[in-house]
Amino acid sequence: MLFGPTFENYSLLAWLRRLRERRLEAFGVALLAFALATLLRFLLTEPLAGAAPFTTYSLAIIVVALVCGFWPGIMATALSVLTGWFFFLPPAFSFALSARDAWTLALFMLGALINVALVSGLVAALLRHETRQRVLFQELQHRSQNLFAVIQAIASRTLIDGRTVSDARQLFADRLQALARTHSMLTKNAFLGVRLKEILAQELTNFSDQTTVTACDIVVNTRAAENFALIAHELVTNAVKYGALSTRHGRVDIRCGVEDANGKGQFMFEWRESGGPPVSQPARKGFGSTILSDAAKQFSQDVQAKYEPEGLTYQLRSLLSGIEAPQVEVAPLVEAAKREDAVP
C-alpha cells in the first residue's frame, strides 16, 4: 500500500485521535480547509474558467474527512455545495440552477458524501484497531507478569521441599503442564475465559469412570482459570498418591453452584473424595497445601480442606463477579481464528 507506512506512525495516529476527540478543534480545521479551498477557487477563477466549479473543494473535503472525521466532513461538504452553487455555478451570485448544473451539483454532492463516508470510516477503523492493539499489549504485559509470578512461586516451593533434583524436576514439569494446558484453552478462546469443567476434564482424563462433575459449566476469567488449573492439578495429584484415586474403588464427586449472599452471587466449588484409604491431616505444609489454601484465597473468601477418614473434602467460595469471565460471545472469535489458521 502506497501510504501504508505513513499510517504506521503512532505519533500521527495519536494526533489524529486527539484532534477527532476535540470536536471544536476538528470543526475549526474543517472550516479552515473550506475557507482555503474557497479562496483558492476565487484566485483561480480565470485559469479554471472552463473547469468544474467545485474543483478545489473535492480535495479539501477528502482532507477534512481524513483528518477531522465524519461530521466535520459532512459540514465541509454542505458549505462547499452552497458556496460553489452561489458563487461558481452560472449565473454567479445566485441560487438559480439549470438542469445541467443541477446534475453537476448533485454528482458533486454524491461523490463528496461517498468520499467522506469511506475516508473517515477507514481512518476510524484504523484508529480503533490501533487502540485495541495498545490495550492488548498492555493486557499481555500484565498477564505475562502474573504468569511469571506464578511460575516463580511454583519453582520456589518445588525446589525447597527437600526433594531430590529428579523428583523436583518432575513435579515442576507436571505443574507447568497443568498451567500450560489451561493457557492453551484460554488462547483458543482469545483469553476471554474458559469453562471450569474443561479445566477439570483435562486433569481427570484418566479417571473419568471414577469421577463426576456437576454444574461446573461456568466460564471463568484468566486469573481464576490459572488458579483453578493449579488447584485441580494438586487435588488430582494428592488423590492419586494418597486418596480416592489411588484405588479402583475410590470416587471423586465435584460439584459447583451459585448461591445468593446479601444480594450478590456467590460461587461454590466442592471436591469430595470417598472409597479410598483413610486420610489424615498432612504433617507439613508443602506447595500443594499452599495452592489449596493460601493461593486460593487470592480470589476466594472462604477456603476449607477437611481431611476426614473417609476422604478429603475441599471447598471454596468466591464472589461470582470476581471469577466469572465477561459475557462476550466467544464462539464467533474462535471460529474466525480457525478460519484464518486454515488459510494456506
Backbone torsions as a table, in degrees:
resi	resn	phi	psi	omega
1	MET	NA	132.1	-172.8
2	LEU	-58.4	-47.0	-176.0
3	PHE	-101.8	14.0	-179.1
4	GLY	-56.2	-50.7	-179.9
5	PRO	-58.3	-30.0	179.8
6	THR	-61.8	-43.4	-177.1
7	PHE	-84.8	5.6	169.9
8	GLU	-91.2	-2.4	178.3
9	ASN	-79.8	110.0	-175.8
10	TYR	-67.2	-28.0	177.3
11	SER	-66.0	-41.1	177.9
12	LEU	-65.0	-44.5	179.5
13	LEU	-62.8	-39.3	178.8
14	ALA	-65.4	-38.5	178.3
15	TRP	-66.2	-43.2	177.9
16	LEU	-60.9	-41.2	-179.6
17	ARG	-64.8	-44.2	-179.8
18	ARG	-62.6	-42.6	-179.3
19	LEU	-64.7	-42.9	-180.0
20	ARG	-66.9	-30.0	178.5
21	GLU	-75.3	-27.4	177.9
22	ARG	-92.1	89.3	-169.7
23	ARG	-60.8	-41.5	-179.6
24	LEU	-61.9	-42.3	179.2
25	GLU	-66.3	-38.4	-179.9
26	ALA	-63.7	-44.9	178.2
27	PHE	-68.5	-31.5	176.5
28	GLY	-64.8	-42.6	177.2
29	VAL	-63.7	-39.0	178.5
30	ALA	-63.0	-43.2	177.6
31	LEU	-63.2	-41.1	179.3
32	LEU	-63.0	-43.7	179.5
33	ALA	-63.6	-41.4	177.6
34	PHE	-63.0	-43.1	-178.6
35	ALA	-63.8	-42.1	179.4
36	LEU	-65.3	-39.0	178.2
37	ALA	-64.6	-38.5	178.8
38	THR	-67.3	-43.9	178.8
39	LEU	-61.3	-44.0	180.0
40	LEU	-64.1	-37.5	179.4
41	ARG	-65.8	-37.1	176.8
42	PHE	-66.8	-41.3	-178.8
43	LEU	-65.9	-28.2	-176.9
44	LEU	-104.0	23.1	-178.0
45	THR	-58.5	-45.8	-179.3
46	GLU	-69.4	-50.8	179.8
47	PRO	-61.8	-29.4	-177.0
48	LEU	-103.0	24.8	-175.9
49	ALA	-57.4	-36.4	-178.7
50	GLY	-97.9	3.7	-176.5
51	ALA	-92.5	172.4	178.2
52	ALA	-62.3	141.1	-175.6
53	PRO	-69.4	-15.6	-175.9
54	PHE	-106.0	20.4	-172.8
55	THR	-53.4	-51.1	-174.6
56	THR	-75.9	-20.3	-176.7
57	TYR	-75.7	-30.6	-176.0
58	SER	-59.3	-47.7	179.7
59	LEU	-65.8	-39.4	180.0
60	ALA	-61.8	-41.3	-179.7
61	ILE	-65.3	-41.5	178.4
62	ILE	-62.7	-43.4	179.1
63	VAL	-62.5	-42.8	179.5
64	VAL	-63.3	-45.5	179.0
65	ALA	-62.0	-38.8	179.8
66	LEU	-67.0	-46.1	-172.3
67	VAL	-88.8	-42.3	-169.1
68	CYS	-101.4	-23.6	178.8
69	GLY	109.9	-171.1	-169.7
70	PHE	-68.1	-57.6	-173.2
71	TRP	-67.2	-40.3	171.8
72	PRO	-60.1	-35.3	176.4
73	GLY	-64.9	-38.6	176.9
74	ILE	-64.6	-41.8	178.7
75	MET	-62.8	-44.4	179.2
76	ALA	-62.8	-36.5	177.7
77	THR	-64.1	-46.7	-178.8
78	ALA	-61.7	-45.5	179.3
79	LEU	-64.5	-38.3	179.9
80	SER	-66.4	-40.9	178.8
81	VAL	-61.5	-49.4	-177.3
82	LEU	-65.5	-44.2	-177.4
83	THR	-68.1	-46.2	179.1
84	GLY	-63.0	-37.7	178.1
85	TRP	-63.0	-45.7	-174.7
86	PHE	-74.2	-42.1	-172.1
87	PHE	-94.5	-33.1	-166.3
88	PHE	-118.4	-8.0	172.1
89	LEU	-94.0	131.7	-179.7
90	PRO	-70.6	143.5	-5.9
91	PRO	-75.9	138.8	-178.4
92	ALA	-62.3	153.5	178.9
93	PHE	60.0	38.9	179.5
94	SER	-156.9	151.1	176.1
95	PHE	-95.4	13.8	173.6
96	ALA	-66.3	147.2	-171.5
97	LEU	-147.4	126.5	174.6
98	SER	-83.3	168.2	-179.6
99	ALA	-62.2	-41.2	-179.9
100	ARG	-64.3	-45.9	-179.9
101	ASP	-68.1	-28.3	176.7
102	ALA	-63.6	-40.2	176.0
103	TRP	-65.3	-41.2	177.2
104	THR	-58.8	-45.8	-179.6
105	LEU	-64.3	-44.3	-178.1
106	ALA	-65.7	-42.1	179.7
107	LEU	-65.9	-40.3	176.9
108	PHE	-61.6	-46.0	-178.2
109	MET	-63.4	-42.6	179.0
110	LEU	-63.5	-46.1	178.9
111	GLY	-62.9	-40.1	-180.0
112	ALA	-64.5	-42.8	179.6
113	LEU	-64.1	-39.6	177.3
114	ILE	-63.5	-44.4	178.4
115	ASN	-60.9	-43.4	-179.8
116	VAL	-61.8	-47.5	-178.5
117	ALA	-62.5	-46.3	-177.3
118	LEU	-68.8	-51.0	-174.8
119	VAL	-66.7	-48.8	-179.3
120	SER	-65.0	-37.5	179.5
121	GLY	-66.0	-42.1	179.2
122	LEU	-63.9	-43.3	179.2
123	VAL	-66.9	-39.7	177.7
124	ALA	-61.7	-41.5	177.8
125	ALA	-64.0	-39.4	178.2
126	LEU	-63.5	-41.7	179.1
127	LEU	-67.0	-39.5	177.1
128	ARG	-64.0	-41.0	178.6
129	HIS	-62.8	-43.2	-179.7
130	GLU	-65.4	-36.8	177.4
131	THR	-64.4	-44.7	177.7
132	ARG	-61.4	-37.6	179.4
133	GLN	-63.0	-42.1	179.4
134	ARG	-65.8	-42.0	179.2
135	VAL	-64.3	-43.0	178.9
136	LEU	-63.5	-38.4	178.2
137	PHE	-63.5	-44.6	178.6
138	GLN	-64.2	-40.6	178.9
139	GLU	-66.2	-40.7	177.8
140	LEU	-62.4	-42.0	178.1
141	GLN	-62.0	-43.5	179.5
142	HIS	-63.6	-45.2	-178.8
143	ARG	-67.4	-36.5	178.3
144	SER	-63.0	-42.6	177.8
145	GLN	-61.8	-43.2	178.0
146	ASN	-63.7	-42.6	-179.0
147	LEU	-64.0	-43.2	178.3
148	PHE	-63.7	-35.9	177.9
149	ALA	-64.7	-40.9	178.0
150	VAL	-65.0	-44.2	179.6
151	ILE	-63.1	-40.3	177.9
152	GLN	-62.0	-40.8	178.4
153	ALA	-65.7	-41.0	177.6
154	ILE	-60.6	-46.3	-178.1
155	ALA	-64.0	-46.5	-176.0
156	SER	-63.8	-41.3	-179.4
157	ARG	-74.7	-33.5	-178.5
158	THR	-71.1	-37.0	-172.3
159	LEU	-88.3	-3.9	179.7
160	ILE	-115.2	14.2	-178.3
161	ASP	-88.9	13.1	176.9
162	GLY	75.3	22.0	-179.8
163	ARG	-91.2	165.1	173.5
164	THR	-72.0	164.1	-178.6
165	VAL	-61.1	-41.8	-178.3
166	SER	-65.8	-41.0	177.9
167	ASP	-65.2	-44.9	-179.7
168	ALA	-63.7	-37.9	179.5
169	ARG	-64.2	-42.5	179.8
170	GLN	-66.0	-43.5	178.0
171	LEU	-62.0	-44.1	179.9
172	PHE	-61.8	-43.2	179.5
173	ALA	-64.3	-41.7	-179.8
174	ASP	-62.9	-42.7	-178.5
175	ARG	-69.2	-37.6	176.4
176	LEU	-65.9	-37.8	178.8
177	GLN	-64.4	-38.7	176.9
178	ALA	-61.0	-42.3	178.4
179	LEU	-67.9	-39.1	-178.6
180	ALA	-66.1	-38.4	179.3
181	ARG	-62.1	-42.2	179.1
182	THR	-67.0	-40.6	178.6
183	HIS	-65.1	-31.9	176.5
184	SER	-64.2	-42.2	177.2
185	MET	-66.4	-39.4	178.4
186	LEU	-63.8	-39.5	179.3
187	THR	-62.8	-42.1	179.0
188	LYS	-63.8	-27.5	179.4
189	ASN	-99.5	21.2	176.9
190	ALA	58.7	30.6	178.8
191	PHE	57.2	28.3	176.9
192	LEU	-93.7	-5.5	179.0
193	GLY	136.8	169.4	178.6
194	VAL	-148.2	147.6	-179.1
195	ARG	-72.6	135.1	-178.5
196	LEU	-60.7	-36.9	-178.6
197	LYS	-64.5	-27.1	177.4
198	GLU	-72.4	-37.8	175.8
199	ILE	-62.3	-45.5	180.0
200	LEU	-64.7	-40.4	-178.9
201	ALA	-62.2	-36.7	178.1
202	GLN	-60.9	-40.6	-177.5
203	GLU	-79.7	-25.5	-174.7
204	LEU	-103.7	19.4	-175.8
205	THR	-53.5	-42.7	-175.0
206	ASN	-87.4	2.1	-175.3
207	PHE	-131.6	30.0	-177.1
208	SER	-62.5	-28.3	-179.4
209	ASP	-80.6	-7.3	-178.9
210	GLN	-115.8	5.2	-175.8
211	THR	-132.0	150.8	171.5
212	THR	-130.5	139.0	179.4
213	VAL	-123.1	122.1	-174.9
214	THR	-121.5	127.8	170.4
215	ALA	59.8	34.0	178.8
216	CYS	-106.6	40.2	-177.2
217	ASP	-86.7	4.4	-177.6
218	ILE	-64.1	140.9	175.6
219	VAL	-93.1	115.4	-176.6
220	VAL	-99.0	153.8	-179.4
221	ASN	-76.2	176.7	-173.4
222	THR	-59.0	-47.9	-177.5
223	ARG	-61.4	-46.7	179.6
224	ALA	-65.8	-37.4	180.0
225	ALA	-62.1	-43.4	178.4
226	GLU	-61.0	-43.9	179.9
227	ASN	-67.1	-43.6	179.6
228	PHE	-65.5	-32.4	177.5
229	ALA	-61.1	-46.0	179.9
230	LEU	-69.5	-40.4	179.1
231	ILE	-62.0	-48.6	-179.8
232	ALA	-61.8	-40.9	179.7
233	HIS	-62.8	-43.3	-179.6
234	GLU	-68.1	-37.9	178.5
235	LEU	-65.1	-43.4	178.7
236	VAL	-65.6	-45.1	179.7
237	THR	-59.3	-45.3	179.5
238	ASN	-64.1	-40.8	-179.8
239	ALA	-67.4	-35.1	179.3
240	VAL	-70.5	-37.6	-177.3
241	LYS	-80.1	-45.6	-169.9
242	TYR	-125.8	-15.5	-168.4
243	GLY	-112.2	-144.8	-170.2
244	ALA	-63.5	-31.5	-177.4
245	LEU	-84.4	4.2	176.6
246	SER	-84.3	-8.1	177.1
247	THR	-130.6	160.8	-179.1
248	ARG	-74.3	-17.4	-176.4
249	HIS	-97.0	-6.1	-178.9
250	GLY	-76.3	157.3	179.5
251	ARG	-137.9	152.4	174.2
252	VAL	-127.6	124.3	176.8
253	ASP	-112.3	122.5	-178.8
254	ILE	-113.8	129.6	-177.2
255	ARG	-136.1	136.6	175.9
256	CYS	-120.7	161.4	178.0
257	GLY	-170.9	163.2	177.6
258	VAL	-122.9	125.6	-179.2
259	GLU	-119.2	161.4	176.9
260	ASP	-94.4	126.8	179.1
261	ALA	-133.2	104.8	-179.7
262	ASN	55.4	41.2	177.4
263	GLY	81.2	3.7	179.9
264	LYS	-120.3	141.8	178.5
265	GLY	-71.1	131.7	179.1
266	GLN	-120.8	126.2	-179.5
267	PHE	-89.0	138.5	179.3
268	MET	-125.0	132.7	177.0
269	PHE	-124.6	130.9	-179.5
270	GLU	-134.3	132.6	175.5
271	TRP	-117.8	118.1	-176.0
272	ARG	-127.4	122.8	179.7
273	GLU	-102.7	149.1	177.0
274	SER	-156.0	157.6	175.5
275	GLY	80.5	2.6	178.5
276	GLY	-98.0	-171.8	177.1
277	PRO	-68.0	156.8	177.5
278	PRO	-58.4	139.9	180.0
279	VAL	-116.4	162.1	178.5
280	SER	-144.7	166.3	179.8
281	GLN	-60.3	131.1	178.0
282	PRO	-59.4	145.2	-178.6
283	ALA	-73.6	-27.1	179.7
284	ARG	-137.1	161.9	-178.1
285	LYS	-100.8	102.8	178.0
286	GLY	-92.6	-167.4	-178.4
287	PHE	-65.7	-37.0	179.0
288	GLY	-59.1	-44.7	178.5
289	SER	-66.1	-35.2	177.9
290	THR	-63.3	-43.0	177.4
291	ILE	-61.5	-43.8	-175.7
292	LEU	-71.7	-17.7	-178.3
293	SER	-120.1	-73.0	-172.3
294	ASP	-63.4	-48.3	-178.0
295	ALA	-64.9	-38.4	-179.9
296	ALA	-64.0	-28.9	-178.7
297	LYS	-70.1	-10.9	176.6
298	GLN	-64.6	-27.1	178.8
299	PHE	-129.5	3.3	-179.4
300	SER	-120.4	145.3	179.8
301	GLN	-90.6	-21.3	-176.7
302	ASP	-143.9	119.0	179.7
303	VAL	-129.1	128.9	-179.7
304	GLN	-136.9	135.7	174.1
305	ALA	-127.3	113.8	-178.3
306	LYS	-109.3	116.5	179.8
307	TYR	-94.3	78.9	-179.7
308	GLU	-88.1	154.6	-177.8
309	PRO	-54.4	-37.3	-178.1
310	GLU	-77.0	-10.8	177.3
311	GLY	148.7	161.7	-179.6
312	LEU	-73.3	137.3	170.0
313	THR	-122.4	121.2	-177.8
314	TYR	-120.8	128.3	-179.1
315	GLN	-133.3	144.4	170.6
316	LEU	-142.8	149.3	178.1
317	ARG	-128.9	141.1	-178.3
318	SER	-149.0	151.1	172.9
319	LEU	-62.1	132.5	-178.0
320	LEU	-58.7	-38.1	-178.4
321	SER	-65.1	-21.4	-178.0
322	GLY	-83.4	-18.4	-176.5
323	ILE	-121.2	-19.8	-175.3
324	GLU	-75.4	136.9	178.2
325	ALA	-71.3	153.9	176.7
326	PRO	-56.4	147.4	-178.5
327	GLN	-78.1	78.1	179.5
328	VAL	-118.4	139.8	179.2
329	GLU	-73.3	107.5	-174.9
330	VAL	-82.8	-34.9	-171.9
331	ALA	-53.3	-47.0	-179.9
332	PRO	-60.0	-37.5	179.4
333	LEU	-67.2	-41.1	179.9
334	VAL	-65.2	-43.9	179.5
335	GLU	-63.2	-39.4	178.4
336	ALA	-63.5	-41.8	179.0
337	ALA	-64.0	-39.2	178.9
338	LYS	-65.0	-40.5	179.7
339	ARG	-63.5	-39.8	179.4
340	GLU	-66.2	-39.5	179.0
341	ASP	-66.9	-27.2	-177.1
342	ALA	-79.9	-17.3	179.6
343	VAL	-71.1	124.1	-177.9
344	PRO	-68.1	NA	NA
